[in-house]
């Protein structure tokens, strides 16, 4: 292992801190680009691989379940090699996952696609376990939500571009007619058409693999400093003197559940909005922009957070406002209906409540992380891995939604958002304050 200089955040100059934040911002852009492509992959594979709603949401399941499986091994890797080399290995694993799409497309094998997605998710689990605590402790804790909001803008900006660029590469203007003709085609013609459709992913994912490999090398040779999270202040050391397990921090464990429900509710909005629009008769070629609308609303929330936190509002109060807004918009999806025309689209008003969820979702992640990591000291890396495990909510919650979308309908299935935002409100109000389990 190549030796890396370990820094304390207090010793970093302002210039070094700014450069480090810029490098991590690039990483978050990549996270977003690779992650939010799933929004277009779900309906795309549903057609190309002839899937049900439930089966199509296995895209999200395979991608995000890796966070549950790999987060603890990722924390052990980081303790051994440090943040910097850990990020490099994460990019290399992601590059391998993207490359798996090539044989998957050549054989039109959905299971192989899911294997590739799981591998990409594994690499992201390593990267997220490193990058999120890194940006949280890279400066004053009271400004952590502000820094995370900047990362969120990079992440969601990539998310706006990813579905649009990916759709531009793999979809054709004539595909709407093709999708209508598929049911009436002979088996041989249908197989040939679907093979051609799914093989369009080969070139973009081969290019993504090369880019990810290059980014891993860039991080390895960058000036990104290694940060020491094992050193504790005297106050934290005294508070943690009797702690032997990460399970002894209730605010962290409850925070991991909050992350689970937050990311699950966020991905439900983004990854289901195309399908919900389709249930209203809006074509895939038109509906492809709705995930970008949600992410644009999220970026607006991040900008508000950057401007107002902590100057005018504490990050915990921003978290409380966002959780209650999310609860209100979720009720709006279920309770309000009627045709409206916005941004050139004629649709039910409930679709725009789904889009509006992007705004309150913006500052929930940024609010939970600093609250959950406060006071962990030498347990920070393991604590971060526990929080990253919560990202498996992205895997499980869309399947819950998909089940009810098949059993009921797309709109009624959004009831699953209500308990999510209800718990998030509980954590924002009370759960983050718990430092010991009651006896």
N, C-alpha and C positions, 0 to 999 in steps of 0.2 A: 504493500500500500504506500502511495506517495504521501509524504508528510505534508500537512496543511496547517498554516498558522491559525490558531484559534483566537478569536477576538471577543472581548466583552463589548456589548452595545454602547456602554458609556464611553469607551475609548475611541469609537469611530468618529472621524471628522464629518462635518456636514456634507462635504463633497463625496466622501466614500459612502455615506448613507444614501445620498441621492442616486449615485451610480448603482448601488445595490437595489434600490427600489425600482429603478428603470429596468434592470435585468429581470427582476421578479415580475415586473409588469409584462415583459415579453412572454414569460412563461405562462402567465394567466391568459394572455391572448391565445396562446396555443391550446391551453386547457379548453377554452371556450370554443375554438374552431373545431377541435376534434369531438367535443362533447355534444354540441348542439346540432351537428350533422344528423344525429339520431332522429331529430324532428322530421326530417324528410326521408330517412331510411325506413322508418316504421310504415308509412303508407306505401313507399316504393316496394319494399319486400312483401307487403301484404298482397300487392298485385303480382309481382314477378314470381313469388314462391307460392301463391295461391293459399293464403293464410286466413284464419279467423281473426277477429279483433284481439282475442286473448293471445293467440300465437304470435301476432305481429308485435305485441308489447314485450315479448321475450327479448327483443332487441335491447330495450332498456334494462331488462332483468340481467341478461348476460353481461352487459357493460358494467352495471353498478354493483352486482353481487360480488364482484372482485374486491370491492372496497371492504366488505365484511370479511372475506377470506384472507386478504393480503395485508391489511393495515398493521396488524401486530408484527408479522414478519418484516414489514417495511420499517417499523420503528426500531427493530433489532438491527436491521441493515444500517440505518442512520446512526445508531449508537456506535456501530463498528467503523463505518467509513466517513461519517459526518454528513452534513447537509449537502455540500457541494457535489461530492462524488455520488451521493445517493440520487440527486437530481439527474446526473449524467446517466446512471443506470436506468432510471425511469424512462428517459427518452429512448434508450436503446430497446427496452422491452416494448414500448409503444410502436417503434419502427417495425419490429417483428410482427406485431399484431396487424398492422396495416398491410404488411406483405402477405399475410395469410388470406387476405381478400382475393388475391389473384387466383389460387387454385379453387377457392370457394365459388368464384364467378364462372370459372371454366367448367365446373361440374354442376352449377346451380344447386348447391347443397346448402340448405339453410343451417344445418348443424355446424358446418365448417365456418360459415359467416359468424355464427354465435361464438365459436371458438376464437376467431379473430377479434371480435368485440370484447370478449373476456380478457384476452391478452392485452389489448389496448387499455382496458380498464385497470389491469394489474400495474402497468407502467404509470398510469395516472394516480393510482393509489400511493405509489412511492413518491411521486412528485408532490401530490397534495399533502401527504404527511410531512414532507419537508417544507414546502413553500408557505403553508398557512401559519404554522407557529413562527416561522422565520419572519414573515411580514408583521405578525402580531407583536413580536418582541423587538423589532428593529426600530426602536424609538419609544417615546413616552406611551404608557399603556392607555392614558386618557385620550390619546389621539389614534388609537388602534383602529377604531371604526372608520376614521377618516382615511387611513392608509388602505384598509381593506376595501373601502368604497372605490378608491382609485383603481385597485386591482379588479374590482367588479366591473368597472367601466371597460377595461381592456377585455375582460372575459366576455361580457355581453356584446361589445362591439363586434368581436369575432363571431359571436352567436348570431348576430344580425346578418353578417356576410356569409357565413357558412352555408345555411340552407339555400340562399339565393344563388351563390356561386355553384354549389353542388347541383342544384336543380338546373342551372343553365348548362352545365356540362353533360348531365345524364338525360335530361328531358328534351323532347322535340316538340315543335308546334303542332305536329300531327298526332301526338300521343293520345290526345283526348279521343280522337276517332278510333285509334287502335284499342284503347281500353274498352270502348263500347262494342267493338267487333269481336273481342276475345271469346265471349261465351258462345258465339255462333260458329267459331272456327273448328275445323277438323282437328283431332288430337295431334297429328303431325305438324300442321301449320301453327297450332297454338304453341307447341313445344319450341318450334323454331323461333317464333316471335318472342316468347319469354326468355329463351336463351340469349337472343340478341339484346333484349332489354337489360338483363342482369349483367351482361358482360361489359356494359358501359362503365361500370365502377372500376374496371381494371386499371386504366390509365391514371385516374385521379388518385387512387389509393397507392399505386406504385410511386407516384410523385410525392405523396404525403410521407411514405416510408423513408424516402431519401432525405426529405426536409427534416424529419424527426431525428434521423441519424446525425445530420449536420448540426442540429441544435444541441444534441448531447455533447458533441465535441466542443461546441462554442462555450457551453457552461463549464466544461472541464478546464478550458484554458482561459476563462474569464478571470477578472479580479474580484469576483464575488467572495467576500470574507467568510470564514467559518465562525459561527457564533457559539459561545460557551453557554449551554443551558444547565450544566451540572452545578455551577457555582450559585449559591443561594445567599441572599441578604441575611443578616442576623435575625431580623424579625421573622422572615419566612422559615429559616432553619429551626427556630424555637417552636413555631406553630406546627411544623411538620416532624418534630423530633420523635413523636410516637407513631408516625405513619409508616406502615410497612407495605401497603398495597394501594394501587390506584383506586380500588373500590372504596377506600375510606374517604373519598372526596365526593359527597353527594351532589354538589353543584356541578361537578364534571359529568357524572353519570346521567343526571337529569338533563344536562346540556347536550349530551350525545343523543338522547331520545328526542330532544328539541330539534337537533340537526336532522335526524331521521325523518321527522314529520315535516320540517320546513322544506328540505330538498324534495321530498316526495310530493308535497303539494305544488312546489314550483315546477317540477317536471311534468306533473299531470297537466297543468295549464299549458305548457309549451308543447309537449309531445302529443296532446290530444286535440289541440285546437283545429288542426287541419281535418282530422276525422269528424269533429263536431260541425265544422263548416260544411264538410261533404254531406253530412246528414241533412243539411238544409238545401242541398242541390247545388252548392258551390263547387266548381270543378277543382281538381288538384292543381292545375296550372294557375288558377286564381287564388286558391287557398294557401299556396306556398308562402305568401307574404305575411300571414298572420303570426307565426312565431317571431318574425322580425318586429312586428308591432308590439308584442309583449316585451321583448327585450329592449326596445326603444323606451317603453314606459319604465322599465327597470333602470336604464341608464339615467333617465330623468330623476328617479329617486336617489341614485348614487350622487348626482350633482347636487341635489338638495342637501344630502348628508355631508358632502365635502364642505359646502358653504356654511352650514349651520352647526356642525358638531366640531369641537365642544363649545364654540363661541356663544351660541344662543340656546342650544339644547344639549342636554347630557345624552350620551349614547344609549343608556338604559331607557330613557324616556322616548327616544326615537324608536326603539324596539317595541315599546308598549303601544305606541300609536300605530305602528305598522301591523302588529298582530290583530288589533281591533279593526283596522281597515280591511285586512284580509278576510276576517270573519264577515264583515258587512258585504263585501263584494261577492263572497261565496253564496250568501243568502240571496243576493241580487240575481245570480244565475238561475236559482231555483224558483224565485218568486215573480220575476218580471218577464214579460214577453211582449211581442209586437214588432212589426217591421220598421226598421230605420235604415237610412242611407248615410254612411260615413266613409270618408276617404275613398269614394268611388265604389263601395260595396253595399249592396242591399241585402240585409240579413236580419235575423232576430236580435233584439237588443241584448238578450242573454249572452250572445257571442262576444259582445263588447265588454261585458262584465268579466269574462274570461281574460280578455286582453288587458283589462284594467288591473288584474291581479299582479301584473308585472311591477306596478308602482310600490305596493306595500311589501312585496317579496324582496325588494332591493336591499333594505337595511336590516333584515332579520339575521342573515348569515353574519354580517359585520357586527351586529349587536351580541350574538351568542358567543362568538369566539373569545373576545377578551374577558367576558364574564366567566366563562367556563374554565379558562386557563389561569385565572387570577390565583396566586398563592401556591401554584404547584411546584415551583422550584425545580429540584432534581427530577421530578416526575413529569416534566413538561413534554419530552419526546413521546413517552408512553401515553400521556394524556392526549396529545395530539392524535395519536393513532386510534384512540378510543373515539374521539370526535369524528375522525375520518371514517371509522366503521359505520357511523350514522348515515353515511352517504349511500348505504345499501337501501335506504328509503326510496331512492331513485329506482331501484330494482323491483321492490315489492309493491309500492303504492300504485304504479301504473297498471300492474296486473290486477289489483283490487278494482281499480277503475274499469279495466277491460272486461272483467267478469260481469260487473253490473251493467256495463254498456251492452253486452250481449244479452243479459237476462232482462234488463229493463229497457233503457234507451240511453243515448249519449248524454242527454241533459240531466236526467234523474241520477245518473251515476256520479255527478259532481257533489252529491251529498257527502261523499267521503272527505271532502275538504273541511267540513264543519268541525269534526273532532280534532283535526290537525291544528287549525287556528285557535281552537279553544285551549288546547294544551300549551301552545306557544304563548298565549296570553298569560296562562298560569306561571310559566317559567319567567316571563318578563316581570311579573308582579311579585312573585314570591320564591319560585324554585331556585333562582340563582343565588339567593341569600343563604341557603342551607350550607353549613360547613361541617355539621356532624349529623349522622343518622340518629333519629330519636330512639330512645330505649324504653 
